[in-house]
Structures are given as C-alpha cells and as structure tokens.
Amino acid sequence: MPLVLAVDDESSILRIIATQLESEGFEVQTASTGEEAIEALTTIDPDIVVLDVMMPGMTGLEVLAWIRKVSTVPVILLTGQAADRQKISGLNRGADDYLTKPFNPEELAARVRAVLRSTAQDQQEDRGTLRMGDIVIDLDSRLVMKNSQPVSLTRTEWNLLNYLAQRAGKVILGTDLLRNVWGPEYVEDNQMLRVWVSRLRSKLEGPEAKRSLITTISGVGYRLNAENPGDEAEEPAN
C-alpha cells in the first residue's frame, strides 16, 4: 500500500486529501506545518509527498529544498490559483508536479498515481550507452557525463532524457513525452514540458555549447540530436 505524506496548514484540505486517497487504496499520514513535515520525513519513508506551498512559518518551497538535499521522493505541490511563479520555482527546485487550488480530489489521486507510475518506470532497466560530442549517456547505470564529469539530474530530468535518448535522432511528439514520462493525465501540459526541457538543456548544453543537444520542432515536439560532433550546430528553441 503506497504511503502518502500530505502537508497543508488547512485541516479541511487534509481531510479531503486523506479521505480521497484512502478510498483509493493509499495510506496517508498528514502534517500541518513545514516543521511537522520534516519531522515526519525523518521517521517515515513515504512513496510520495503532497505539499502545500503557502504555509505560515516554513513554506512548502523551503520544505521542498530540504527534501531535495536528502531524498528523491516524488513531490506534488499544491499552489494558489494565480501562483505561476510558485509553480515554476517549485519545478526548478525539483518538484515532480503541481496542482492548483481549489482542486478536484479525484484529479489529485490521478496525479499521485501518474507520478508513482513514472517513479516505477525510472526503476526499470535501461539498455546501452549513447555518445554525442562531449556527452555520454549510460542508460544501464543512469549516469550522464559531460566532459568526463558527472551531471546531476533529478529523477524527472532523467526520465525525460532517457525517453529521448532511446529514440535519439527521431522527432518525439510533445504529447508522447508528456504521456510516457508523466502519464496520460498530462498530455496537454505543454508549459510543464517546456520548463523541464529547458532545465535539461541548461545542464547538458550550458552557455558554452557549440551545438544543440535537444532541438525543438516548433508545434510538434523535440529531438535528441544523434548527429556526429562535427555536424553544424542547430540553435535550441525555447
């Protein structure tokens, strides 16, 4: 039975989350402050964390930063209606997904299942090694090297790179990436995909890059380039 840690300073929301998830077969533990969440995380090992961003005292983003220093546990953020900056900041700090308040409890449960599916996919065995210029992607060990130095990727960044790498040189539809990396519930979330592709580019290419590793095909999707290092560079699109 998957264990969910739900964190929110509103007791009514915690009851809604717990009631819905428990009815769908999850075990739920709750915390009402960031400090309680951290205390819980030192004693339990949840499969996923549902974390409110706006809390008095220690905010959800501060809790997320603490989590990412010690754990790769998936995190879904609960954000305000117009809190786009919070969403982007959360994704940049390593959140796996976000849901806007007020939310449909059934959608939350669906997103929890989707993120857990993605986690399970990440644990499946991959195959082979891919070399592109100064980048080496070892699909077996989930290791990425750039100029012989390891590149630190989050679980979601690896899942995205892995899906592209196993189809290197082919154009992958944005909807296919969203469906296979995050789940069918995400096929219309193009903004989230753009954010994660941008994060991956910044880590793999950097400002000194002479060629684009990931190319955007406008209105279609993305391609991980498999051309020889001497080929003419393509400009990355945002």
Order of alpha helices (4+ residues) and beta strands (2+ residues): beta-alpha-beta-alpha-beta-alpha-beta-alpha-beta-alpha-beta-beta-beta-beta-alpha-beta-alpha-alpha-beta-beta
